[in-house]
Amino acid sequence: MRTTINIDDQLLKYAKQQAAQRGCTLKQVIEDALRESLSHQRLESKPVKLETVSGTGLKPGINLDDGRSLNDIMDGR
């Protein structure tokens, strides 16, 4: 699945170094770290209530596949 996240610059630099040292992708380093972190936590299953709204869809010019432009829009740029 494709997603966009903001990561601290130093943390990203370290993750890239780890990927290079291990001979794998940055994606794999991040997935492994997330799996490791989550495996140590007990996750409780609580019901989630999602709010829905009606509307006409996306505003003109919005492209959900373009993470950079979405970040710009959310940051008011």
Secondary structure, 3 states (H helix, E strand, C coil): CCCCCCCCHHHHHHHHHHHHHHCCCHHHHHHHHHHHHHHCCCCCCCCCCCCCCCCCCCCCCCCCCCHHHHHHHHCCC
